[in-house]
Amino acid sequence: MIIAGVEEAGRGPVIGPMVMAICAADEKDLEKISPSVKDSKLLSRKQREDLFEHIKEVCNHKIIILGPSEIDGALNDPGMNLNKLEGKTSALLINSVKADKAILDSPSNNAAAYKDYVKSLVKDKKTRIVAEHKADVNYKIVAAASILAKVTRDWEIDKLKRVAGEDFGSGYPSDPLTKAFIEKNWNKFNFFRKTWSTYKKISERSKQKGLKDF
């Protein structure tokens, strides 16, 4: 039986992409995944990066990077939201590998409804879909996907910092370094999520200030 795990990294930041990954392996081969593999949030950056190539070698895998414009597009679409975007991407990932069972870390409070939404988009109706909270903690195959997603997201953020020419912190709205960077550069770069309230408040305030100065 082929077991797959799907997870994301970077759902909440106001800067940069959300990255989603799938890992799949035969049930009998799951023991080949290093015992060091656990939810990416429980590992240091170096530990995650040390495991990255190992996971790619032992698991069938795919990574999808969803940029800020794609995320904003989904949130500006009345028929979409962030959970649906994540569910739609999860289905694309599941469709890209052969899996008898796919385990998802549910972003929705209603895990059953989320599971049904993803299942409706999965081509192979024989694939069993499981959606649970804390799946990245409870299943090694989901933890493996979380590491692929997180390492990829970290590398994407490194690239954006080189473009920006400065360190803007984690990219999360609660990070003072991130907020200060947006205040100074809100109209200079295309890697902000413009539907996030943090960005909207800063950009509206800056526009109003600009009008007064004019």
N, CA, C and O of each residue as an XYZ file, in Angstrom:
856
protein
N       0.850     -1.203      0.000
C       0.000      0.000      0.000
C       0.880      1.245      0.000
O       1.801      1.355      0.809
N       0.601      2.180     -0.902
C       1.345      3.431     -0.978
C       0.661      4.467     -0.089
O      -0.519      4.776     -0.256
N       1.444      4.999      0.868
C       0.941      6.028      1.783
C       1.565      7.356      1.396
O       2.772      7.435      1.165
N       0.746      8.405      1.323
C       1.249      9.748      0.998
C       0.896     10.718      2.115
O      -0.103     10.549      2.814
N       1.723     11.724      2.267
C       1.462     12.795      3.222
C       1.611     14.138      2.541
O       2.524     14.334      1.739
N       0.718     15.064      2.857
C       0.731     16.406      2.255
C       0.809     17.446      3.370
O       0.119     17.337      4.384
N       1.654     18.452      3.173
C       1.758     19.525      4.172
C       2.197     20.814      3.504
O       2.752     20.808      2.405
N       1.934     21.930      4.194
C       2.317     23.245      3.684
C       3.298     23.921      4.622
O       3.472     23.514      5.770
N       3.931     24.959      4.107
C       4.748     25.865      4.920
C       4.506     27.275      4.414
O       4.456     27.505      3.205
N       4.355     28.219      5.331
C       4.188     29.613      4.924
C       2.763     29.995      4.613
O       2.520     30.795      3.709
N       1.818     29.440      5.342
C       0.409     29.799      5.128
C       0.114     31.211      5.655
O      -0.661     31.952      5.051
N       0.733     31.575      6.779
C       0.369     32.820      7.448
C       1.152     34.073      7.124
O       0.648     35.165      7.385
N       2.362     33.989      6.566
C       3.162     35.200      6.350
C       2.538     36.193      5.373
O       1.729     35.829      4.520
N       2.929     37.440      5.521
C       2.486     38.500      4.610
C       3.481     38.673      3.467
O       3.197     39.359      2.485
N       4.647     38.047      3.599
C       5.685     38.124      2.566
C       5.990     36.723      2.031
O       6.138     35.768      2.794
N       6.081     36.624      0.702
C       6.565     35.399      0.073
C       5.515     34.332     -0.155
O       4.333     34.535      0.125
N       5.958     33.186     -0.669
C       5.031     32.134     -1.094
C       4.578     31.215      0.039
O       5.172     31.173      1.117
N       3.515     30.490     -0.246
C       3.173     29.306      0.535
C       3.668     28.129     -0.286
O       3.449     28.076     -1.496
N       4.327     27.196      0.358
C       4.869     26.029     -0.337
C       4.144     24.781      0.152
O       3.947     24.594      1.353
N       3.750     23.931     -0.789
C       3.096     22.671     -0.433
C       3.892     21.510     -1.019
O       4.447     21.607     -2.114
N       3.934     20.421     -0.275
C       4.708     19.254     -0.712
C       3.965     17.969     -0.397
O       3.170     17.902      0.540
N       4.241     16.945     -1.205
C       3.732     15.603     -0.947
C       4.909     14.640     -0.911
O       5.847     14.757     -1.700
N       4.850     13.690      0.013
C       5.801     12.578      0.050
C       4.982     11.300      0.013
O       3.948     11.206      0.675
N       5.430     10.319     -0.752
C       4.718      9.042     -0.856
C       5.723      7.901     -0.814
O       6.811      7.995     -1.383
N       5.347      6.823     -0.136
C       6.222      5.650     -0.042
C       5.375      4.422      0.233
O       4.288      4.510      0.803
N       5.894      3.274     -0.182
C       5.218      2.022      0.147
C       5.249      1.845      1.659
O       6.247      2.148      2.313
N       4.145      1.353      2.199
C       4.028      1.198      3.653
C       5.214      0.425      4.239
O       5.706      0.748      5.320
N       5.657     -0.588      3.514
C       6.766     -1.411      4.018
C       8.106     -0.677      3.968
O       9.076     -1.108      4.592
N       8.159      0.434      3.222
C       9.405      1.189      3.109
C       9.441      2.417      4.024
O      10.424      3.158      4.035
N       8.372      2.627      4.784
C       8.323      3.814      5.645
C       9.453      3.811      6.675
O       9.900      4.867      7.123
N       9.908      2.612      7.043
C      10.994      2.512      8.021
C      12.312      3.058      7.474
O      13.243      3.324      8.233
N      12.383      3.224      6.137
C      13.607      3.790      5.536
C      13.722      5.286      5.817
O      14.803      5.864      5.703
N      12.605      5.908      6.183
C      12.642      7.332      6.504
C      13.325      7.496      7.860
O      12.952      6.845      8.836
N      14.302      8.350      7.907
C      15.103      8.537      9.115
C      14.243      8.792     10.350
O      13.244      9.507     10.270
N      14.623      8.215     11.491
C      13.902      8.493     12.738
C      14.004      9.955     13.158
O      13.255     10.408     14.023
N      14.935     10.699     12.543
C      15.078     12.129     12.858
C      13.963     12.967     12.237
O      13.765     14.121     12.617
N      13.236     12.385     11.283
C      12.166     13.130     10.607
C      11.000     13.327     11.553
O      10.420     12.368     12.062
N      10.665     14.592     11.779
C       9.498     14.946     12.593
C       8.963     16.282     12.081
O       9.562     16.907     11.205
N       7.836     16.710     12.633
C       7.240     17.979     12.226
C       8.345     19.034     12.095
O       9.149     19.218     13.009
N       8.375     19.723     10.948
C       9.473     20.653     10.651
C       9.622     21.745     11.709
O      10.721     22.257     11.919
N       8.519     22.105     12.379
C       8.582     23.163     13.398
C       9.373     22.716     14.628
O       9.799     23.546     15.432
N       9.567     21.416     14.771
C      10.300     20.880     15.922
C      11.792     20.717     15.635
O      12.549     20.265     16.494
N      12.211     21.087     14.421
C      13.599     20.927     14.004
C      14.239     22.282     13.716
O      13.549     23.240     13.366
N      15.550     22.353     13.863
C      16.265     23.577     13.487
C      16.388     23.629     11.963
O      16.180     22.627     11.279
N      16.725     24.794     11.450
C      16.906     24.922      9.995
C      17.972     23.946      9.499
O      17.784     23.299      8.468
N      19.088     23.833     10.221
C      20.149     22.922      9.793
C      19.663     21.475      9.786
O      19.974     20.725      8.861
N      18.909     21.077     10.799
C      18.386     19.707     10.860
C      17.467     19.432      9.668
O      17.529     18.366      9.055
N      16.610     20.414      9.350
C      15.696     20.237      8.205
C      16.476     20.103      6.910
O      16.194     19.225      6.095
N      17.458     20.975      6.723
C      18.234     20.948      5.478
C      19.062     19.672      5.357
O      19.274     19.166      4.255
N      19.532     19.151      6.501
C      20.287     17.898      6.481
C      19.404     16.721      6.054
O      19.895     15.744      5.489
N      18.101     16.820      6.328
C      17.166     15.727      6.001
C      16.557     15.861      4.607
O      15.967     14.911      4.095
N      16.696     17.032      3.995
C      16.001     17.346      2.742
C      16.303     16.331      1.636
O      15.384     15.744      1.066
N      17.582     16.125      1.335
C      17.955     15.209      0.249
C      17.605     13.759      0.599
O      17.192     12.989     -0.268
N      17.774     13.393      1.872
C      17.417     12.038      2.311
C      15.943     11.753      2.018
O      15.604     10.690      1.499
N      15.074     12.700      2.350
C      13.635     12.511      2.133
C      13.339     12.378      0.637
O      12.543     11.532      0.230
N      13.978     13.212     -0.171
C      13.759     13.158     -1.624
C      14.220     11.822     -2.220
O      13.668     11.345     -3.212
N      15.232     11.236     -1.598
C      15.746      9.953     -2.094
C      14.826      8.780     -1.738
O      14.647      7.864     -2.541
N      14.246      8.810     -0.543
C      13.459      7.647     -0.089
C      11.961      7.771     -0.389
O      11.227      6.789     -0.272
N      11.506      8.955     -0.770
C      10.074      9.160     -1.036
C       9.843      9.680     -2.457
O      10.619     10.487     -2.969
N       8.771      9.206     -3.079
C       8.271      9.885     -4.272
C       7.746     11.228     -3.780
O       7.089     11.281     -2.740
N       8.015     12.299     -4.490
C       7.677     13.605     -3.934
C       7.400     14.630     -5.043
O       7.793     14.460     -6.197
N       6.716     15.683     -4.644
C       6.501     16.829     -5.533
C       6.317     18.054     -4.639
O       5.747     17.969     -3.551
N       6.811     19.191     -5.121
C       6.710     20.453     -4.382
C       6.053     21.493     -5.280
O       6.418     21.631     -6.448
N       5.086     22.223     -4.735
C       4.428     23.309     -5.482
C       4.603     24.610     -4.695
O       4.325     24.676     -3.498
N       5.071     25.643     -5.403
C       5.253     26.967     -4.791
C       4.119     27.875     -5.256
O       3.948     28.108     -6.453
N       3.347     28.384     -4.300
C       2.228     29.282     -4.599
C       2.653     30.703     -4.238
O       2.808     31.034     -3.063
N       2.838     31.536     -5.256
C       3.319     32.895     -5.035
C       2.255     33.816     -4.468
O       1.073     33.473     -4.477
N       2.659     34.989     -3.971
C       1.721     35.951     -3.397
C       0.566     36.326     -4.328
O      -0.572     36.461     -3.878
N       0.852     36.496     -5.627
C      -0.226     36.888     -6.554
C      -1.273     35.778     -6.683
O      -2.466     36.055     -6.811
N      -0.819     34.515     -6.648
C      -1.754     33.393     -6.724
C      -2.598     33.305     -5.451
O      -3.792     33.010     -5.507
N      -1.969     33.561     -4.312
C      -2.687     33.550     -3.039
C      -3.697     34.692     -3.003
O      -4.850     34.495     -2.618
N      -3.261     35.891     -3.406
C      -4.178     37.041     -3.442
C      -5.333     36.791     -4.412
O      -6.476     37.154     -4.135
N      -5.024     36.167     -5.550
C      -6.068     35.864     -6.533
C      -7.151     34.956     -5.950
O      -8.341     35.152     -6.196
N      -6.720     33.964     -5.175
C      -7.684     33.049     -4.551
C      -8.539     33.776     -3.519
O      -9.739     33.523     -3.410
N      -7.917     34.680     -2.764
C      -8.661     35.382     -1.711
C      -9.571     36.478     -2.280
O     -10.536     36.889     -1.635
N      -9.259     36.936     -3.474
C     -10.122     37.931     -4.123
C     -11.245     37.281     -4.929
O     -12.137     37.970     -5.425
N     -11.200     35.954     -5.060
C     -12.226     35.200     -5.785
C     -13.325     34.798     -4.799
O     -13.047     34.090     -3.831
N     -14.585     35.243     -5.030
C     -15.676     34.919     -4.096
C     -15.879     33.414     -3.890
O     -16.397     32.985     -2.859
N     -15.470     32.624     -4.874
C     -15.662     31.176     -4.768
C     -14.495     30.436     -4.144
O     -14.524     29.212     -4.011
N     -13.461     31.187     -3.757
C     -12.264     30.565     -3.197
C     -11.940     31.171     -1.840
O     -12.480     32.212     -1.465
N     -11.059     30.511     -1.115
C     -10.456     31.041      0.108
C      -9.144     30.295      0.315
O      -8.775     29.451     -0.502
N      -8.444     30.596      1.388
C      -7.132     29.983      1.594
C      -7.236     28.474      1.802
O      -6.397     27.718      1.313
N      -8.276     28.034      2.534
C      -8.457     26.591      2.743
C      -8.719     25.865      1.428
O      -8.200     24.774      1.194
N      -9.532     26.488      0.571
C      -9.836     25.862     -0.721
C      -8.607     25.837     -1.623
O      -8.385     24.871     -2.353
N      -7.814     26.901     -1.570
C      -6.577     26.921     -2.357
C      -5.652     25.796     -1.889
O      -5.046     25.096     -2.700
N      -5.556     25.637     -0.581
C      -4.721     24.563     -0.039
C      -5.292     23.191     -0.423
O      -4.547     22.273     -0.766
N      -6.623     23.068     -0.362
C      -7.257     21.799     -0.733
C      -7.083     21.467     -2.205
O      -6.816     20.321     -2.568
N      -7.236     22.486     -3.053
C      -7.073     22.305     -4.498
C      -5.635     21.885     -4.823
O      -5.406     21.008     -5.656
N      -4.672     22.525     -4.152
C      -3.258     22.192     -4.383
C      -2.943     20.805     -3.836
O      -2.155     20.069     -4.428
N      -3.554     20.445     -2.712
C      -3.371     19.094     -2.160
C      -3.819     18.042     -3.168
O      -3.148     17.028     -3.362
N      -4.958     18.294     -3.805
C      -5.466     17.349     -4.807
C      -4.509     17.244     -5.995
O      -4.273     16.151     -6.509
N      -3.956     18.387     -6.432
C      -2.975     18.363     -7.531
C      -1.762     17.503     -7.154
O      -1.249     16.737     -7.969
N      -1.319     17.649     -5.907
C      -0.181     16.868     -5.442
C      -0.511     15.378     -5.390
O       0.287     14.542     -5.813
N      -1.688     15.057     -4.870
C      -2.100     13.645     -4.786
C      -2.229     13.055     -6.184
O      -1.864     11.902     -6.416
N      -2.749     13.849     -7.111
C      -2.895     13.380     -8.498
C      -1.537     13.173     -9.188
O      -1.452     12.486    -10.206
N      -0.489     13.765     -8.630
C       0.838     13.664     -9.261
C       1.596     12.404     -8.842
O       2.619     12.068     -9.439
N       1.101     11.714     -7.828
C       1.752     10.475     -7.380
C       0.699      9.369     -7.302
O      -0.500      9.645     -7.280
N       1.156      8.121     -7.260
C       0.221      7.022     -7.042
C       0.133      6.806     -5.539
O       1.148      6.580     -4.881
N      -1.082      6.874     -4.991
C      -1.246      6.686     -3.548
C      -2.556      5.962     -3.256
O      -3.604      6.306     -3.801
N      -2.481      4.967     -2.399
C      -3.695      4.281     -1.947
C      -4.349      5.050     -0.801
O      -5.560      4.982     -0.590
N      -3.513      5.780     -0.071
C      -3.998      6.556      1.072
C      -3.196      7.845      1.146
O      -1.968      7.824      1.063
N      -3.888      8.966      1.300
C      -3.219     10.265      1.410
C      -3.662     10.936      2.704
O      -4.856     11.081      2.969
N      -2.682     11.340      3.501
C      -2.966     11.951      4.800
C      -2.670     13.445      4.719
O      -1.588     13.850      4.294
N      -3.637     14.254      5.129
C      -3.518     15.708      5.055
C      -3.565     16.308      6.448
O      -4.306     15.840      7.313
N      -2.768     17.350      6.662
C      -2.877     18.126      7.895
C      -3.962     19.172      7.639
O      -3.723     20.149      6.929
N      -5.140     18.978      8.206
C      -6.282     19.828      7.876
C      -6.099     21.264      8.357
O      -5.817     21.487      9.534
N      -6.257     22.248      7.455
C      -6.183     23.655      7.864
C      -7.532     24.157      8.387
O      -7.620     25.234      8.977
N      -8.568     23.367      8.163
C      -9.927     23.771      8.514
C     -10.340     23.179      9.859
O      -9.926     22.076     10.216
N     -11.157     23.921     10.596
C     -11.723     23.380     11.839
C     -12.615     22.182     11.538
O     -12.754     21.277     12.361
N     -13.216     22.185     10.350
C     -14.087     21.086      9.923
C     -13.278     20.147      9.031
O     -13.323     20.237      7.804
N     -12.539     19.245      9.677
C     -11.646     18.353      8.928
C     -12.416     17.442      7.981
O     -11.916     17.105      6.907
N     -13.619     17.040      8.362
C     -14.421     16.137      7.517
C     -14.821     16.838      6.215
O     -14.749     16.243      5.140
N     -15.240     18.094      6.313
C     -15.631     18.850      5.112
C     -14.405     19.105      4.226
O     -14.501     19.054      3.000
N     -13.266     19.377      4.846
C     -12.032     19.600      4.087
C     -11.649     18.328      3.339
O     -11.285     18.377      2.164
N     -11.733     17.202      4.018
C     -11.429     15.906      3.390
C     -12.324     15.683      2.173
O     -11.848     15.278      1.113
N     -13.624     15.948      2.331
C     -14.576     15.742      1.228
C     -14.252     16.657      0.045
O     -14.374     16.254     -1.111
N     -13.834     17.905      0.348
C     -13.500     18.849     -0.723
C     -12.299     18.338     -1.525
O     -12.317     18.340     -2.755
N     -11.260     17.903     -0.816
C     -10.069     17.390     -1.502
C     -10.418     16.138     -2.293
O     -10.000     15.986     -3.441
N     -11.180     15.245     -1.682
C     -11.554     13.976     -2.337
C     -12.305     14.233     -3.640
O     -12.143     13.495     -4.612
N     -13.129     15.283     -3.657
C     -13.901     15.595     -4.869
C     -12.997     15.999     -6.035
O     -13.406     15.927     -7.194
N     -11.761     16.427     -5.725
C     -10.828     16.890     -6.753
C      -9.754     15.854     -7.104
O      -8.984     16.041     -8.046
N      -9.712     14.761     -6.336
C      -8.729     13.702     -6.595
C      -9.260     12.789     -7.691
O     -10.401     12.331     -7.631
N      -8.431     12.529     -8.686
C      -8.884     11.761     -9.853
C      -9.171     10.292     -9.525
O     -10.179      9.735     -9.959
N      -8.271      9.674     -8.753
C      -8.452      8.258     -8.427
C      -9.363      8.149     -7.208
O      -8.926      8.364     -6.078
N     -10.613      7.818     -7.440
C     -11.607      7.788     -6.362
C     -11.363      6.643     -5.379
O     -12.004      6.576     -4.331
N     -10.442      5.749     -5.715
C     -10.123      4.658     -4.783
C      -9.124      5.105     -3.716
O      -8.922      4.423     -2.712
N      -8.506      6.260     -3.952
C      -7.551      6.779     -2.969
C      -8.291      7.192     -1.703
O      -9.231      7.986     -1.751
N      -7.862      6.653     -0.587
C      -8.488      7.006      0.698
C      -7.858      8.296      1.212
O      -6.638      8.385      1.350
N      -8.692      9.290      1.493
C      -8.210     10.579      1.981
C      -8.454     10.668      3.484
O      -9.557     10.406      3.962
N      -7.423     11.036      4.213
C      -7.530     11.240      5.664
C      -7.109     12.673      5.951
O      -6.024     13.090      5.545
N      -7.954     13.436      6.647
C      -7.614     14.817      7.028
C      -7.723     14.929      8.537
O      -8.785     14.701      9.116
N      -6.621     15.279      9.159
C      -6.586     15.380     10.622
C      -5.791     16.608     11.044
O      -4.909     17.072     10.322
N      -6.115     17.124     12.217
C      -5.288     18.168     12.816
C      -4.048     17.509     13.415
O      -4.107     16.393     13.932
N      -2.924     18.224     13.334
C      -1.636     17.730     13.852
C      -1.146     16.466     13.137
O      -0.424     15.657     13.720
N      -1.542     16.305     11.881
C      -1.080     15.134     11.114
C       0.433     15.163     10.946
O       1.068     14.114     10.838
N       1.018     16.374     10.922
C       2.476     16.482     10.769
C       3.214     15.999     12.017
O       4.393     15.649     11.954
N       2.515     15.985     13.144
C       3.093     15.466     14.385
C       2.868     13.956     14.490
O       3.713     13.224     15.004
N       1.723     13.511     13.998
C       1.298     12.119     14.205
C       1.742     11.134     13.132
O       1.743      9.926     13.372
N       2.122     11.628     11.943
C       2.491     10.723     10.841
C       3.831     11.151     10.244
O       3.999     12.302      9.840
N       4.768     10.233     10.191
C       6.108     10.548      9.689
C       6.086     10.972      8.224
O       6.874     11.826      7.816
N       5.191     10.386      7.429
C       5.128     10.711      6.002
C       4.665     12.168      5.801
O       5.082     12.829      4.850
N       3.799     12.659      6.706
C       3.367     14.063      6.642
C       4.494     14.971      7.149
O       4.724     16.054      6.611
N       5.186     14.512      8.185
C       6.336     15.270      8.694
C       7.394     15.425      7.605
O       8.000     16.488      7.469
N       7.616     14.366      6.833
C       8.585     14.424      5.732
C       8.174     15.496      4.723
O       9.011     16.271      4.260
N       6.885     15.537      4.384
C       6.385     16.562      3.453
C       6.548     17.958      4.049
O       6.850     18.913      3.334
N       6.346     18.071      5.355
C       6.474     19.380      6.006
C       7.911     19.890      5.923
O       8.137     21.093      5.794
N       8.878     18.984      5.996
C      10.293     19.378      5.890
C      10.612     19.853      4.478
O      11.287     20.868      4.305
N      10.133     19.129      3.466
C      10.361     19.561      2.072
C       9.765     20.949      1.840
O      10.384     21.805      1.208
N       8.554     21.156      2.360
C       7.875     22.438      2.167
C       8.606     23.563      2.895
O       8.820     24.638      2.333
N       8.984     23.315      4.133
C       9.618     24.358      4.944
C      11.002     24.739      4.411
O      11.332     25.923      4.342
N      11.809     23.747      4.035
C      13.138     24.039      3.498
C      13.011     24.849      2.203
O      13.741     25.817      1.992
N      12.079     24.443      1.345
C      11.869     25.171      0.083
C      11.428     26.597      0.353
O      11.919     27.529     -0.285
N      10.509     26.779      1.288
C      10.043     28.126      1.655
C      11.210     28.967      2.192
O      11.354     30.131      1.817
N      12.039     28.389      3.062
C      13.195     29.119      3.597
C      14.110     29.592      2.469
O      14.580     30.730      2.475
N      14.354     28.711      1.509
C      15.231     29.078      0.390
C      14.611     30.169     -0.475
O      15.315     31.050     -0.969
N      13.301     30.110     -0.658
C      12.610     31.152     -1.429
C      12.709     32.505     -0.712
O      12.894     33.542     -1.349
N      12.584     32.478      0.612
C      12.696     33.712      1.396
C      14.120     34.266      1.315
O      14.312     35.480      1.242
N      15.113     33.382      1.328
C      16.511     33.825      1.161
C      16.670     34.592     -0.151
O      17.332     35.628     -0.201
N      16.050     34.066     -1.215
C      16.134     34.731     -2.528
C      15.507     36.123     -2.468
O      16.059     37.084     -3.003
N      14.338     36.224     -1.805
C      13.635     37.510     -1.719
C      14.444     38.525     -0.915
O      14.431     39.718     -1.219
N      15.147     38.045      0.113
C      15.980     38.959      0.915
C      17.144     39.495      0.083
O      17.568     40.638      0.253
N      17.650     38.659     -0.814
C      18.720     39.134     -1.708
C      18.171     40.192     -2.667
O      18.842     41.182     -2.959
N      16.945     39.974     -3.153
C      16.293     40.953     -4.030
C      16.073     42.263     -3.275
O      16.322     43.346     -3.804
N      15.604     42.148     -2.034
C      15.302     43.330     -1.228
C      16.571     44.055     -0.790
O      16.556     45.265     -0.568
N      17.657     43.317     -0.669
C      18.908     43.909     -0.228
C      18.983     44.127      1.270
O      19.859     44.837      1.763
N      18.047     43.504      1.998
C      18.073     43.607      3.461
C      17.270     42.470      4.093
O      16.498     41.777      3.430
N      17.478     42.308      5.374
C      16.780     41.263      6.130
C      15.432     41.807      6.586
O      15.375     42.770      7.350
N      14.341     41.189      6.118
C      13.007     41.639      6.541
C      12.393     40.692      7.571
O      11.183     40.704      7.793
N      13.235     39.879      8.192
C      12.732     38.998      9.241
C      12.043     37.762      8.694
O      12.382     37.265      7.620
N      11.072     37.277      9.449
C      10.409     36.004      9.124
C       9.364     36.138      8.021
O       9.010     35.153      7.373
N       8.873     37.354      7.809
C       7.785     37.551      6.850
C       6.415     37.444      7.475
O       5.404     37.642      6.801
N       6.369     37.128      8.780
C       5.079     37.016      9.476
C       4.621     38.387      9.971
O       5.453     39.212     10.346
N       3.307     38.642      9.979
C       2.782     39.955     10.390
C       3.178     40.373     11.800
O       3.261     41.567     12.091
N       3.423     39.404     12.678
C       3.756     39.729     14.071
C       5.223     40.132     14.253
O       5.613     40.572     15.335
N       6.028     39.987     13.212
C       7.464     40.260     13.295
C       7.709     41.769     13.100
O       7.407     42.298     12.030
N       8.246     42.466     14.105
C       8.486     43.916     13.990
C       9.375     44.272     12.798
O       9.174     45.302     12.155
N      10.365     43.410     12.504
C      11.266     43.650     11.371
C      10.491     43.607     10.052
O      10.735     44.409      9.150
N       9.555     42.660      9.955
C       8.716     42.529      8.763
C       7.821     43.753      8.600
O       7.708     44.306      7.506
N       7.189     44.174      9.692
C       6.281     45.328      9.629
C       7.039     46.598      9.244
O       6.554     47.397      8.442
N       8.219     46.781      9.813
C       9.024     47.969      9.500
C       9.437     47.957      8.027
O       9.465     49.001      7.375
N       9.756     46.772      7.509
C      10.153     46.655      6.103
C       8.980     47.017      5.186
O       9.165     47.722      4.193
N       7.776     46.538      5.515
C       6.597     46.852      4.681
C       6.300     48.347      4.735
O       5.981     48.955      3.713
N       6.405     48.942      5.923
C       6.173     50.389      6.072
C       7.049     51.174      5.089
O       6.606     52.151      4.485
N       8.276     50.734      4.946
C       9.262     51.460      4.138
C       9.175     51.102      2.652
O       9.542     51.904      1.793
N       8.689     49.895      2.356
C       8.797     49.380      0.981
C       7.485     48.855      0.398
O       7.523     48.093     -0.568
N       6.341     49.227      0.940
C       5.056     48.620      0.575
C       4.767     48.680     -0.930
O       4.073     47.810     -1.456
N       5.288     49.689     -1.624
C       4.997     49.844     -3.064
C       6.202     49.560     -3.954
O       6.209     49.912     -5.133
N       7.239     48.909     -3.371
C       8.471     48.707     -4.141
C       8.672     47.283     -4.646
O       9.418     47.070     -5.602
N       8.015     46.299     -4.018
C       8.262     44.901     -4.371
C       6.956     44.159     -4.647
O       5.888     44.567     -4.191
N       7.057     43.057     -5.405
C       5.857     42.291     -5.787
C       5.695     41.019     -4.955
O       4.925     40.131     -5.322
N       6.420     40.929     -3.834
C       6.323     39.694     -3.052
C       5.493     39.836     -1.770
O       5.539     38.972     -0.895
N       4.733     40.940     -1.669
C       3.819     41.104     -0.533
C       2.474     40.457     -0.849
O       2.032     40.468     -1.998
N       1.827     39.897      0.160
C       0.448     39.416     -0.001
C      -0.476     40.592      0.305
O      -0.686     40.958      1.462
N      -1.014     41.164     -0.750
C      -1.744     42.426     -0.623
C      -3.134     42.262     -0.006
O      -3.774     43.253      0.345
N      -3.603     41.026      0.126
C      -4.901     40.792      0.767
C      -4.761     40.659      2.283
O      -5.767     40.595      2.990
N      -3.536     40.617      2.787
C      -3.323     40.507      4.237
C      -3.610     41.856      4.898
O      -3.220     42.900      4.376
N      -4.282     41.833      6.031
C      -4.685     43.077      6.704
C      -3.474     43.938      7.059
O      -3.550     45.166      7.010
N      -2.355     43.301      7.418
C      -1.136     44.049      7.744
C      -0.708     44.919      6.567
O      -0.408     46.101      6.735
N      -0.682     44.329      5.378
C      -0.273     45.073      4.189
C      -1.315     46.146      3.854
O      -0.963     47.285      3.548
N      -2.594     45.776      3.914
C      -3.658     46.720      3.537
C      -3.644     47.963      4.429
O      -3.787     49.086      3.947
N      -3.471     47.747      5.728
C      -3.460     48.886      6.665
C      -2.287     49.813      6.376
O      -2.445     51.033      6.341
N      -1.113     49.231      6.170
C       0.082     50.041      5.913
C      -0.033     50.776      4.576
O       0.284     51.962      4.494
N      -0.484     50.079      3.530
C      -0.567     50.710      2.205
C      -1.621     51.818      2.188
O      -1.408     52.868      1.582
N      -2.761     51.586      2.853
C      -3.820     52.617      2.886
C      -3.340     53.843      3.654
O      -3.566     54.979      3.237
N      -2.678     53.599      4.778
C      -2.161     54.710      5.581
C      -1.123     55.505      4.789
O      -1.108     56.735      4.827
N      -0.262     54.791      4.076
C       0.793     55.459      3.289
C       0.191     56.248      2.126
O       0.664     57.335      1.794
N      -0.857     55.692      1.510
C      -1.526     56.408      0.407
C      -2.182     57.693      0.917
O      -2.097     58.738      0.272
N      -2.837     57.608      2.078
C      -3.499     58.780      2.651
C      -2.484     59.846      2.992
O      -2.708     61.036      2.767
N      -1.347     59.399      3.546
C      -0.287     60.343      3.889
C       0.246     61.018      2.637
O       0.533     62.215      2.634
N       0.377     60.225      1.559
C       0.855     60.759      0.287
C      -0.080     61.803     -0.287
O       0.364     62.800     -0.857
N      -1.392     61.570     -0.134
C      -2.387     62.525     -0.625
C      -2.309     63.839      0.138
O      -2.432     64.916     -0.445
N      -2.101     63.740      1.461
C      -1.990     64.948      2.285
C      -0.757     65.756      1.874
O      -0.799     66.982      1.769
N       0.339     65.030      1.646
C       1.585     65.722      1.242
C       1.393     66.416     -0.107
O       1.947     67.487     -0.351
N       0.590     65.780     -0.987
C       0.345     66.351     -2.314
C      -0.529     67.611     -2.182
O      -0.854     68.246     -3.185
